[in-house]
């Protein structure tokens, strides 16, 4: 049985791992929060529209918040962005583990996985509505 290598991971890779993990966690939490908020707002509007219990202006505000939450999710494709951030983290994390413990795994291979992770992250894309014919 061969002894495991225990090379140190380059600091830049450690920083990227931490950043990508935080990004994925925050995006996932924001996605879940906005989704839950839109559902709660929709239920509120459906329940209290036409009711004397809540002022009409409140219904409009809650409807706006629910719609804005849902629009934010769709416009910025938040679910896909959160998944891409987690995928990039997984890719780099696996490469770091291999680099640390496999002697044959080179820095060039590690860097290649970093670049692949960066390309998964991409840029912020804004979905435009399809033209109506």
Secondary structure as the mmCIF struct_conf table of DSSP 4:
data_model
#
loop_
_struct_conf.conf_type_id
_struct_conf.id
_struct_conf.beg_label_comp_id
_struct_conf.beg_label_asym_id
_struct_conf.beg_label_seq_id
_struct_conf.end_label_comp_id
_struct_conf.end_label_asym_id
_struct_conf.end_label_seq_id
HELX_LH_PP_P HELX_LH_PP_P1 UNK A 2 UNK A 5
HELX_LH_PP_P HELX_LH_PP_P2 UNK A 7 UNK A 10
HELX_RH_AL_P HELX_RH_AL_P1 UNK A 11 UNK A 48
TURN_TY1_P TURN_TY1_P1 UNK A 49 UNK A 50
BEND BEND1 UNK A 52 UNK A 54
HELX_RH_AL_P HELX_RH_AL_P2 UNK A 56 UNK A 75
TURN_TY1_P TURN_TY1_P2 UNK A 76 UNK A 77
HELX_RH_AL_P HELX_RH_AL_P3 UNK A 78 UNK A 101
TURN_TY1_P TURN_TY1_P3 UNK A 103 UNK A 104
HELX_RH_AL_P HELX_RH_AL_P4 UNK A 107 UNK A 121
HELX_LH_PP_P HELX_LH_PP_P3 UNK A 127 UNK A 132
#
